[in-house]
Amino acid sequence: MNRQTDSGRRAATRARTLYSVIRYVPSVLREEFVNVGVVVVSPARNWHGVKVVPSFGDDSRVKLLMGADGTFVRHAVQALVAGLQRHGAQEWTEERFEEFTVAYAANNLRLTPPRPAAADDPAALLLSLFSQLVEEPRPESAAPRRGRRVIRERVKSVFVERGLFKLGLKEDYALPVRSEPVVDLAYQNGVWHCYQALAFDVDRRRASQEVNAYRQAVTDARNSDIPALAGGYFAVFTNEKGDPALRDDLVALLREQTIEVLSEGDAPAVAVQIERDLRVHDPMPRARA
């Protein structure tokens, strides 16, 4: 009887599921943090899953903290996920997961110490924990959504439906020039094709900053000694919202630099052309972390 009990206890220990919360800590001295994701590991199944917030830009929870760097945390999360995948090539144990979390103890991106959870379905547990610990509650009457993020999401949904990311289209790609500017979407087909979402339904200063940032990225690319980049195609997706005078002024600046201005309604037609390009050329090289 005792032996059966001990065996059952050992089986329960092996089946235990662990989770850790991913926290972004912009300033170690202030000890302020914001939860940006969750990792769940099930040693008995040698399974792990990770879920993080979808954006680290101006409208994200990351920007609630002073000194937050959305580009840093995006790349740090990518590195963390890659590290989880490397560890996943070996058998997961509680000790191995604890060692992995300890390795992040002094970083700006941290993992909380592993905590146990009872779960028959670790994937469902991951979604539940993310909803409870990370995802912000949605108010019943949310304010109208504005800004480039909305345009980007709508365009991306069209491209996802078309299966372009599986063919080689990349998101948040750092162009291979010294300044390493990041563009929303990019792929290579003889020359580079780069797309950025830009909105004019925000305040003048913010709209101008975003337009000028992309214009500088295009300038850096065209001054590159990489022929495929210097001769690249650059475009923006926007909408018809915002101050018409501001829109006209900023669109004129983009077109002066031979940056094509597209409507978010053009996304389906653009998706067709991108699919044609990607099906007859090798996928673009992987983005650097």
Order of alpha helices (4+ residues) and beta strands (2+ residues): alpha-beta-beta-beta-alpha-alpha-beta-beta-alpha-alpha-alpha-beta-beta-beta-alpha-alpha-beta-alpha-beta-alpha
